[in-house]
Amino acid sequence: MTLAPEWDDDERMNFLFSDFKESRDVNASDWDSKMDFWTALVLKTCRDRGSVCVNLQDLSQTFRRKEKTPLGLSTVIQSMARCGKIQRESEFAANVDCGWLSWGVGLLLVKPLKWTFSTLLGSNRVPLEESFVVIELVKEKAAELLRAYRSSEFASRSVLSFQELCTLSSDVCADESTLCMALLQLQRDKQVLVSLHEGEKIVKFCQPGQDRVSPVSDVDIGIYHLQRSEKLLGERMEKLGLEADKCKEEARILLQEGKKSQALRCLRGRKRVEKRADNLFAKLESIRAILDRIAQSQTDKMVMQAYQAGVSALRLSLKDVTVERAESLVDQIQELCDTQDEVNQTISSGVTTTDDDMDELEEELKSLLDESKPDSISGLPEVPANGVRPFGEPSLPGNDLLSSLPAVPNRDLHFATEQLEEELNLLTLADSGFQQKKVTSPAKRFEPAQ
């Protein structure tokens, strides 16, 4: 068993083997380092051994090095107990609400007298033989035991005898004391119930689908007896089969030796054994049939309970539901659907107008277009209908020329007085090449020549 990597370091181990200081405040780092080392080593040692219990005497022998034992193990045990990592075996068993005193095997049922005196006197010493349960490891063992049961051939049986459980857990628990600690932990977790029946310890396991194990009932006891009888009858039939084969072999040997009468007696004995085996087989079949019916009845009971729960739930869900109310709701839904269809049809048909309305709308639109023209545009001359003469073509004679010219504006042109007088003076002075005319109004100036 490998204890620790630094086990061969003399300087380090001399420090770890020394006793703890009276107060942690003297050197907290050294104190914590030493405590963490021994706590981890205790857990590792117990896990490697497959044990869930420790005591100071075994630890002192296990950790002995060069004829020296650690001086601070008592302090380590006390610290682990205060932290809840370990617990006295008697206290651990007493915390389970069961008659553990009646079925505890390998337990220290009474607290040692030395521990009681040391507690009363205020001593810090831990008795060497006081057994402590490592809480972390006992939980691991309990989980392993439960997995071993559920994966075994006994998984279909809820009640087992203690001896059957010992055989089942031989690969999980190193000894009977470890098995008892694991059972106590499972009983604390409500996964197992251990009880006595006619002086025999029986163990009932929680079945799949249940949160906690149920108390042992008369039905459980009856099923346990039937299963036990089935097992005993099977064992007896196996023995009778071996006895019948033995009688047959003896008869063959006697017949070879010429002892015919003795061979006949052996064959008669074989017939009697086979007859007994047949009777036992009939009884065994009856027991198996009863067990099958019990299993079927339990299944039927579970189904009936499921039906009952379903009926109760359905009754609650349909508490306020009636046929009349359902018909009324359906009628209301149908009316609302019809109304919605009518609204959709009306919206999709659009708005239709008559011819008279269309004429009025066109007249109104035309008037709006006329009013929307700006004054600057309406006052300008219209564009000739025949278009502009292309470059190079001869001018239009006569009326064509006049018709091509823009119309004379018919509105008054407002000019400034000073501008008019200036133009008048210019016209009076410039008489060469022009015939002077009297201008009566600003509009006469723009009249075309006749």
Protein Blocks (a to p, Z undefined) as FASTA:
>chain_A
ZZbfklmmmklmmmmmpccdfblklmmmlmmmmmmmmmmmmmmmmmmnopabdcfklmmm
mmggehiacfklmmmmmmmmmnopaccfklmmmmpccdfklmgghiafbccfklmmmmmn
opabdcfklccddfklmmmmmmmmmmmmmmmmklmpmbdcfklmmmmmmmmpmblklmmm
mmmmmmmnopaccddeehiacdddddehiabdcdddfklmmmmmmmmmmmmmmmmmmmmm
mmmmmmmmmmmmmmmnopaklmmmmmmmmmmmmmmmmmmmmmmmmmmmmmmmmmmmmmmm
mmmmmmmmmmmmmmmmmmmgcfklmmmmmmmmmmmmmmmmmmmmmmmnopaddfklmmmm
mmmmmmmmmmmpcfklmmpccddfkbpadehiacdehjllmmmpccddfbdcdddfklmm
mmmmmmmmmmghpacdddfbfklmmpccZZ
